[in-house]
Amino acid sequence: MLVFPQLVTGASALYPVKKTSVQRTAMNVMADGSVWIFGDPDGAAKAWELHATGMTAAEWNAIEALYQATSGMWQTFTFLDPTGNLLAQSENLGAGAWTNGPLIQLTSGVADPLGTTRATRITNTGEAAASVAQVLSVPGTFEYCISAWARAAGTSNVTLTAFTTGANLAKTFALSGAWSRIVLAGNLGQSTSQVTFGAQLDSGATVDVFGMQVEAQLAPSDYKQTNAKGGVYSKTRFGSDNFSVTAQGIDVYDAVIQIVDTEG
């Protein structure tokens, strides 16, 4: 798959990163002077401007190789939003974006660590371990971290997982009745185009979970709520057929890179 490369440090981008979101409104002025205004969701657009300062030669060469492979603006590639949560429907664990075990039961409207009621109680009613998971179309060679807040009224544990063909990462956390943010980070090291991220419960376990998040970096940032769209953009393009790179010294390169989403 064509994908915008990750930095060799495992970071998703060099900062600052500027992200813009444009919404379009259609306005129709009638003959009697009345005005009808409609939202136009198909006209929405997102764009990123990456101020990549201090790149190594390897990092710049990877971006240049993608630019050559896409012939500049001509062909699309996958871009993992460095400012977002890669998961979709982060607070609706029963939505179609999630692939859950058949005997997993979900209860929404549970008090969360932010003082609202947006957490979900997950109960595994089966006789084997089962997960709440989501499959993302992302490369298996990137560094990722999956994070969530979790608690349990009893002695239940929860295991954060990330796996793809040929490799898996997992870490089990002992929970208490107090909310704690749990994190799993690592690199699967596999040349695949799908990775499954999830939270696994033992048989009979009940765990409250809030703010599940996946990011293409080594450690979690502040939680970002998502709805139908997560931070995986599979049809982005370079924003220009021309951009320049400045060599500031040996193995030090600067560039401003513009990326636009073509799906709105």
N, C-alpha and C positions, 0 to 999 in steps of 0.2 A: 504494500500500500504506500502511496505517496503521503507523507506526513511531515509537518514542520518539525525540525529536529529539536531535541532537548539539549541543553547545555551539558558539557562534559562534567560539570559539577553536580549534575542531577537537578538543577534548578529549571523551572519551566520557562523563565524569561529573565532578561536583565531589565532592571527598572531605571527610570519610570516607564510605565506602560499606560498609554492613553486609550481608553475604550469609549466609543461613541455609539449611541443608539438613536436612530432617526425613525420617527413615525410619520405617516402621511395621512392627511385628512382631505377628503373630497368635498368641495363646496359647490352647490348648485343654486344659482340665483334665479328665481322664478319670475315670470312676466309681471306678477302683481307685487314684486318687490320682496316677497318672503324668501328666506334663505334656508336651504336644507343642507345639513352637514352630516357627513357619514365618515366613520373610521374606515381606513383601508388597510387591513392587516397584511395584505399581499404586497403593499408598498413599503413595509418596514425594512430597515437595513441596519446591520451592525458592522463596525470597523474597529481595527486596532492599529495603533502606532507604537512600534517597539523602538525604544531608544537604546540600541545595543551598543553600549560603550565598554571597551576593554575586552572584546572577544579574542579568544585565541585563534590561531590559524586553523586549527581543526574545526572549531565552531563555525567560523566564517565559511570554510570550504564546504561544510555540510549544508549551509543555507544556499550557497552558490550552486551546489549540485542539485538541490531541489528546484532552484530557479531555472537551471538549464533543462531539467526533466519536464518542467511544466511549460517551457517556452515562454517564460514571463507570465503574463496575464492569461494566457490561452487556456491552460488546463487547471482543473481544481485539485485541491489536496485537503487532507484532514488537519485541522488546527485544534489543539487542546487549549481552551481559554485559560490563561494564567491567572485571571482574576475571578474565576468561577468555580463552581462545584460540578464535576463531570457527571454526577448522577442526575437523572431526571426524577421528578416527583419525590423529592427528598423527604417530604412529610406525609406522603400518601403511599404507605408501603403495600397497600393492596391494589395499586394501579397496575395497568398492563405492562408498564416498564419493568416491573419486578417479576422475578421467577422464584416463587416460594415453594417450600415443601408442601405436599398435599394436606398434611395434618397440622400445619401451622395456623393458629388462630390469632387474629389481630383485633385489638380494641383501641380505638382512637379517642381523642379528647382527654388524655391523661396529663396531669400537671407536669410541666417541664422545668428545666433549670433556669429558664429565663423569666419565670413567673407567669407564663401563659399556660394554655392547655393544648399544646400541639405535639406532645409526645405520644408514643404508641406502646401499648402493652402487648408483647409477643409471647405466646404460649405454644410450646411444642407438645401436642397431645399424642404424638406417635410413640412407638417403642424403640425408635432409633434416632440418632442425631439428625436435625433438619435445619435448613437455612432460610433466611430472607436474603435474596441475592439479586443482582442486576448484571447483565452481560453488556459490556461496552465494546464498541468497535474501535479499539485503540491498540497500538503496537505492544507486543510483549517484551520489548527490549528497554522500555523506559523505567525510570524510578517512579514509584507511586507511593502515596500514603492514603490509607482509609482511616477515618476517625468517626467517633460518635460519642455522645453522652449515654451512659448506661447506669442502671441500678437494679437491685433485686431485693424483694422483701425477705426472702429466705437465704438459702445458701447456693443459689443458682450461679453458674458461670456463663460467660459468653465468649465465643471465639471469633475473632475477625479473620477473614480469609480473603485471599486473592489467588486465583489459579487460572492456568491456561494449559493447552496441550503440552505435556512434558514437564511441567513444573508447578509447584504450589507454595504459597506462603501462608502461615497460620500462627496466631498467638492467642492464648487463652488468658482471660482476665477473671480473677476472683472479685465478685461484686459485693457491695454492702447496700444498706438502705439509703446511702447518700449518693448523689449524682457524682460521677467522675468521668472525665473525658479520656477515652481509650484510643490508642493509635497503633496501627500496624504499618510499617514502611519497609520497602525493599524493591528489588529488581528481579523479575522472573527470568530474564536472560534468554527468552525464547523468541524466535522470528515468527511470531503469529500475529494475527490481526484482530483477535478478540481476547478479552480478559474478563473473568467473572469476579465480582467483588461482593462480599456479603458478611452477614453475622450468623453464626451457627449456634444453635442451642442443643443441649443434651436432652434426652428423653425426659418429659415431664417438667422441664424447666420453664419458668416464667420470668421475663426480663422486660423492664421498661427501657425504651430506646428513643433517643431524640437526636436530630441533627446529623444524620449519616452523611458523610462527605468523602469524595475521592478527588485527589489532586495529583497532578504529574510533577511532584516535587518530593523532597526528603522529609518534610515535616508539615503539620497542618497549619493553616491560617484560620482566621475567624470564619465561623460557619456562614455559608450563603444558602438561603432557602431557594429551591428550584420548583418549577411547575412542570409543564409538559416538555420543556426543553432543558436539557442539561448543558454542560460546557464542552461537549464534543461536537465540533462543527465539521461535517464531512465534505462540504462543498464550499471551501473558501478559495480565494485567489489572491495573488499579489496585487496590491493596489496600483501598481505602476509597471510599465515596461522598462522603466529606467530608474535605477537607484544606484547610488555610489557608496563606496567603502573607502575609508581613510586609514592608511597604515600609520599609526602613531609611533610605532617602534617595532622592535623584533617581537613577533608573536602578540601584537596588540593592535586590534582593528576596531574601528567605530563605524556604525551605519545606522540610519533610520529606516525602518522597514514597515511598510504599510500593508495590511491584510484586510480584505473585505469578505463578508459572508454573502454568498449568492442566493441563499434560501430565504432570507428575511427573518 
